[in-house]
Amino acid sequence: MKTVSFQGIQLTAGQKLRLKQQQHMRSFMHPVLADQISSTLAVIERRKEQGVKPDQIWFFDYEKTGTPSVAEWMGF
């Protein structure tokens, strides 16, 4: 976790408000995100026990090398 010290620095009113909002959201979102992460990890462990391979998220539709010429692009 990144720790930031504001000693000797004067914050503007907008910066103080933004910092307060961020701290409020961190305290609110932390339990929600922790629950989501733990449930996702539990599902992954169950799938591993069953021998199910992970879903393939990224794949190539096609792979082409080289640069097309202007003539090819225009249909000549």
Secondary structure, DSSP 4 states (H G I P E B T S, - for coil): ------TT-PPPHHHHHHHHHHHHHHHHHHHHHHHHHHHHHHHHHHHHHHTPPPP-----S----S---HHHHHT-
